[in-house]
């Protein structure tokens, strides 16, 4: 029962931190509107290709696109599954590069969905509370208590602070930084 309450609390925190929709996201994004829309189309197209694929399982990964680079973050059961996901992503028009951030599928009683959601909420809270950085274009993925930070920022200083905030959250095992600095 306490685990269910923790999951529900984390879910509510996620919803409150997830943003106010596409119009807001587009208005605060560093990318021009055309690039923002292209990246959204790429993400949707990649998801559509892999959602019903018999080898790749979308529920085990997330798809993000920044400036035509697709990031596939999640749990994979085999190299065949990773290679198939990359192949499907590369077939989408506009994809320039595919980066896979793989975690071997595992059942870890010390770090399951509830813990991942809790860590996600704690990281996002730290980012939102830091008024000295602009983190609206930063996506945080937590897989097996490992944080993966993706997105676009204006400066190396912002990127370093975002990584430092992620590392400072108790329970985060590793932080993988895929933040890109755009001028």
Secondary structure as GFF3:
##gff-version 3
##sequence-region A 1 183
A	DSSP	alpha_helix	2	17	.	.	.	ID=ss1
A	DSSP	alpha_helix	22	28	.	.	.	ID=ss2
A	DSSP	alpha_helix	33	51	.	.	.	ID=ss3
A	DSSP	three_ten_helix	58	60	.	.	.	ID=ss4
A	DSSP	beta_strand	61	66	.	.	.	ID=ss5
A	DSSP	beta_strand	69	76	.	.	.	ID=ss6
A	DSSP	alpha_helix	79	90	.	.	.	ID=ss7
A	DSSP	beta_strand	97	104	.	.	.	ID=ss8
A	DSSP	alpha_helix	113	129	.	.	.	ID=ss9
A	DSSP	beta_strand	138	143	.	.	.	ID=ss10
A	DSSP	beta_strand	146	153	.	.	.	ID=ss11
A	DSSP	alpha_helix	156	168	.	.	.	ID=ss12
A	DSSP	beta_strand	175	181	.	.	.	ID=ss13
###
